[in-house]
Amino acid sequence: MSTITETTPAAAESAAAPEQQWHRPTYWPFVLPALIVVLAVIVFPWLFTIWMSFNEWKVGSPTTFVGFANYLRLPNDPRFVEAVGHTIFYTALSVIFPLIFGTLAAVVFHQRFAGRGFLRGVFIMPMMATPVAIALVWTMMFHPQLGVLNYLLSLVGLPPQLWVFNPATVIPSLVLVETWQWTPLVMLIVLGGLAAIPTEPYESAEIDGAGFWQMFRYITLPLIMPFLFIAGMIRMIDAVKSFDIIFAITQGGPGSASETINLYLYSVAFVYYDLGYGSAIAVVFFLLIVLLAAMLLYLRKRMLWTEIGGGA
Amino acid sequence: MSPRQLLGRIGLWLSVFIIVSPAILFFLWMISLSLKYEIDNAAYPPVFIPEQFAWKNYADVLASNRFLTYFVNSLIVTGGATLLAMLVGVPAGYGIARMAAHKSAIVILIARITPGLSYLIPLFLLFQWLGLLGTLVPQIIIHLVVTVPIVIWIMIGYFETTPLELEEAARIDGATRWQVFRHVALPIARPGLAVAFILAVIFSWNNFVFGIVLAGRETRTLPVAVYNMISFDQLSWGPLAAAALLVTFPVLLLTVFAQRQIVAGLTAGAVKGG
């Protein structure tokens, strides 16, 4: 994501520009096999999904063309509307918390200390581990009677919680898992940003008597802003389509209290086998993600513009 | 060391400890759960280190025939999807980088943004129609959705940074484009190959969505098998935690030992497929 918009074009143009024309046709054989695979498993499914979304298509019964009927069902489907609400709530929390903790962690990992590489490896284990395996252990930890989390709460004098078994706390509890799992990714991206900051501003700030917090607020934060945006964008895309953790821990429950669009899509398509309607949800879901990403990009452009305009 | 420096040092180590502890404590607790008998797992307050280790939990999981079947399934699906992806993705990354065809990367981006479930509806119908359900083939094919974009994306990045001078020299000496790729570009890009391979393996191994729809009883991969243990077969925590740990152990081992490659790959932007 980041490489496309920021770094690649410049690097590649300087390298390949003189020979570009000459190369263009001759490298097709290298790309062709991958092109066939991509057409088969990515492009074809997409076209097929769009076509199916205009049909009434249930497994085992004949197909009929229904135009936009599947799409018109969506706003009148209370479960879908509710799922949109859950998705937005879940996504907002799952972007904010990892961004905060990830930035703090990056500031720490930017320092030099013994065993940094190894500890960084340990730190990113949550995001690399098999999600289902993690979800299983979290399920045990959330257990109201036997779970270790309620025991830890009791140690600090807090009352026991029902965690994922209470409709009011299920989404925040799942966000706890999501935050634990994906904070490392934000950390890695921000760490890359920190590595690119020159040391001069800090040196002169130190001479001027700036404290740690001031340096962070007025030097570090503005300079890592682009990286925070990228991290936020990737986080948003992943959180919106989060599936494994939610499905394995709650299956969208209790009731439908944690049912996001992705989980509802699963139910429609593979529990009720209403494939036409499921395809319509898939298309709308995808457009929603693209829209959110575009909004973030627009916001970023606006901010850049005001920064330049304000002379800051 | 001045008192102020010492204080800074202590503060740093304290922060490091706080930041790493959620990950460490979680996995230690996972190990603890997997090594306890039912009595200890049901005890309150919780037992952290039991008096007797329940190695039996692991023995039980490993002794069941099914676990071995599912392990082999996982190996075939992940291995097949990764090797195929390397086979088509590495040359493609090279071609795209040399043609400077940046627009083609949009397809990769779309693949990255699309929820995995949306591929499942049409491909599920296709596999049903082809009569492939019940074999491992559909899962290998659909895992390509995860592995191919990762490999192409990372290899574009690597080939763009490798110097062109060597390749030009080889061409002047009369090498064909394929020979240049095979004998000049590929050896230089070896670190990139490792990164692409490792990430493709991990994300394919971890994949769950595709399996729950496409896998039958005989064709489950390990994540799906573990999920089915929660819902149907097992209620005791010890063996469950042991199975979960066995499934994710190869990935954790790879993460700690290849953390440099993984970090390089993830920060290149190719994160998480499906």
Chai-1 contact restraints between the chains, C-beta under 6 A:
chainA,res_idxA,chainB,res_idxB,connection_type,confidence,min_distance_angstrom,max_distance_angstrom,comment,restraint_id
A,M1,B,G269,contact,1.0,0.0,6.0,A-B,restraint_1
A,S2,B,G269,contact,1.0,0.0,6.0,A-B,restraint_2
A,T3,B,G157,contact,1.0,0.0,6.0,A-B,restraint_3
A,T3,B,G269,contact,1.0,0.0,6.0,A-B,restraint_4
A,I4,B,A105,contact,1.0,0.0,6.0,A-B,restraint_5
A,A11,B,E160,contact,1.0,0.0,6.0,A-B,restraint_6
A,A12,B,A100,contact,1.0,0.0,6.0,A-B,restraint_7
A,A12,B,E160,contact,1.0,0.0,6.0,A-B,restraint_8
A,A15,B,L164,contact,1.0,0.0,6.0,A-B,restraint_9
A,A16,B,A100,contact,1.0,0.0,6.0,A-B,restraint_10
A,Q20,B,A100,contact,1.0,0.0,6.0,A-B,restraint_11
A,H23,B,R98,contact,1.0,0.0,6.0,A-B,restraint_12
A,H23,B,M99,contact,1.0,0.0,6.0,A-B,restraint_13
A,R24,B,M99,contact,1.0,0.0,6.0,A-B,restraint_14
A,Y27,B,G95,contact,1.0,0.0,6.0,A-B,restraint_15
A,Y27,B,R98,contact,1.0,0.0,6.0,A-B,restraint_16
A,Y27,B,M99,contact,1.0,0.0,6.0,A-B,restraint_17
A,F30,B,P91,contact,1.0,0.0,6.0,A-B,restraint_18
A,F30,B,Y94,contact,1.0,0.0,6.0,A-B,restraint_19
A,F30,B,G95,contact,1.0,0.0,6.0,A-B,restraint_20
A,V31,B,A92,contact,1.0,0.0,6.0,A-B,restraint_21
A,V31,B,G95,contact,1.0,0.0,6.0,A-B,restraint_22
A,P33,B,V88,contact,1.0,0.0,6.0,A-B,restraint_23
A,A34,B,V88,contact,1.0,0.0,6.0,A-B,restraint_24
A,A34,B,G89,contact,1.0,0.0,6.0,A-B,restraint_25
A,A34,B,A92,contact,1.0,0.0,6.0,A-B,restraint_26
A,V37,B,V88,contact,1.0,0.0,6.0,A-B,restraint_27
A,V37,B,L144,contact,1.0,0.0,6.0,A-B,restraint_28
A,V37,B,V148,contact,1.0,0.0,6.0,A-B,restraint_29
A,V38,B,V107,contact,1.0,0.0,6.0,A-B,restraint_30
A,V41,B,L144,contact,1.0,0.0,6.0,A-B,restraint_31
A,V41,B,V145,contact,1.0,0.0,6.0,A-B,restraint_32
A,I42,B,A111,contact,1.0,0.0,6.0,A-B,restraint_33
A,P45,B,Y119,contact,1.0,0.0,6.0,A-B,restraint_34
A,P45,B,P122,contact,1.0,0.0,6.0,A-B,restraint_35
A,P45,B,L123,contact,1.0,0.0,6.0,A-B,restraint_36
A,F48,B,P122,contact,1.0,0.0,6.0,A-B,restraint_37
A,T49,B,S118,contact,1.0,0.0,6.0,A-B,restraint_38
A,T49,B,P122,contact,1.0,0.0,6.0,A-B,restraint_39
A,A105,B,I19,contact,1.0,0.0,6.0,A-B,restraint_40
A,V108,B,S15,contact,1.0,0.0,6.0,A-B,restraint_41
A,V108,B,V16,contact,1.0,0.0,6.0,A-B,restraint_42
A,V108,B,I19,contact,1.0,0.0,6.0,A-B,restraint_43
A,Q111,B,L12,contact,1.0,0.0,6.0,A-B,restraint_44
A,L119,B,V20,contact,1.0,0.0,6.0,A-B,restraint_45
A,G121,B,T255,contact,1.0,0.0,6.0,A-B,restraint_46
A,G121,B,V256,contact,1.0,0.0,6.0,A-B,restraint_47
A,G121,B,Q259,contact,1.0,0.0,6.0,A-B,restraint_48
A,V122,B,V20,contact,1.0,0.0,6.0,A-B,restraint_49
A,V122,B,A23,contact,1.0,0.0,6.0,A-B,restraint_50
A,F123,B,V20,contact,1.0,0.0,6.0,A-B,restraint_51
A,F123,B,A23,contact,1.0,0.0,6.0,A-B,restraint_52
A,M125,B,A23,contact,1.0,0.0,6.0,A-B,restraint_53
A,M125,B,L252,contact,1.0,0.0,6.0,A-B,restraint_54
A,M125,B,T255,contact,1.0,0.0,6.0,A-B,restraint_55
A,P126,B,A23,contact,1.0,0.0,6.0,A-B,restraint_56
A,M128,B,I202,contact,1.0,0.0,6.0,A-B,restraint_57
A,M128,B,V251,contact,1.0,0.0,6.0,A-B,restraint_58
A,M128,B,T255,contact,1.0,0.0,6.0,A-B,restraint_59
A,A129,B,T248,contact,1.0,0.0,6.0,A-B,restraint_60
A,A129,B,L252,contact,1.0,0.0,6.0,A-B,restraint_61
A,T130,B,N206,contact,1.0,0.0,6.0,A-B,restraint_62
A,T130,B,P223,contact,1.0,0.0,6.0,A-B,restraint_63
A,T130,B,V247,contact,1.0,0.0,6.0,A-B,restraint_64
A,T130,B,T248,contact,1.0,0.0,6.0,A-B,restraint_65
A,V132,B,F208,contact,1.0,0.0,6.0,A-B,restraint_66
A,V132,B,P223,contact,1.0,0.0,6.0,A-B,restraint_67
A,V132,B,V226,contact,1.0,0.0,6.0,A-B,restraint_68
A,V132,B,Y227,contact,1.0,0.0,6.0,A-B,restraint_69
A,A133,B,A244,contact,1.0,0.0,6.0,A-B,restraint_70
A,A133,B,V247,contact,1.0,0.0,6.0,A-B,restraint_71
A,A133,B,T248,contact,1.0,0.0,6.0,A-B,restraint_72
A,L136,B,I230,contact,1.0,0.0,6.0,A-B,restraint_73
A,L136,B,A244,contact,1.0,0.0,6.0,A-B,restraint_74
A,V137,B,M30,contact,1.0,0.0,6.0,A-B,restraint_75
A,M140,B,W237,contact,1.0,0.0,6.0,A-B,restraint_76
A,L146,B,A42,contact,1.0,0.0,6.0,A-B,restraint_77
A,V148,B,P46,contact,1.0,0.0,6.0,A-B,restraint_78
A,Y151,B,P45,contact,1.0,0.0,6.0,A-B,restraint_79
A,Y151,B,P46,contact,1.0,0.0,6.0,A-B,restraint_80
A,W180,B,P22,contact,1.0,0.0,6.0,A-B,restraint_81
A,L188,B,V263,contact,1.0,0.0,6.0,A-B,restraint_82
A,L188,B,L266,contact,1.0,0.0,6.0,A-B,restraint_83
A,L188,B,T267,contact,1.0,0.0,6.0,A-B,restraint_84
A,G192,B,T267,contact,1.0,0.0,6.0,A-B,restraint_85
A,I237,B,I113,contact,1.0,0.0,6.0,A-B,restraint_86
A,K241,B,P115,contact,1.0,0.0,6.0,A-B,restraint_87
A,F243,B,V209,contact,1.0,0.0,6.0,A-B,restraint_88
A,D244,B,F208,contact,1.0,0.0,6.0,A-B,restraint_89
A,A248,B,Y227,contact,1.0,0.0,6.0,A-B,restraint_90
A,N262,B,P115,contact,1.0,0.0,6.0,A-B,restraint_91
A,L265,B,L117,contact,1.0,0.0,6.0,A-B,restraint_92
A,Y266,B,L117,contact,1.0,0.0,6.0,A-B,restraint_93
A,A269,B,I121,contact,1.0,0.0,6.0,A-B,restraint_94
A,F270,B,V213,contact,1.0,0.0,6.0,A-B,restraint_95
A,L275,B,I121,contact,1.0,0.0,6.0,A-B,restraint_96
A,G278,B,I121,contact,1.0,0.0,6.0,A-B,restraint_97
A,S279,B,I121,contact,1.0,0.0,6.0,A-B,restraint_98
A,A282,B,S118,contact,1.0,0.0,6.0,A-B,restraint_99
A,F286,B,T114,contact,1.0,0.0,6.0,A-B,restraint_100
A,I289,B,I113,contact,1.0,0.0,6.0,A-B,restraint_101
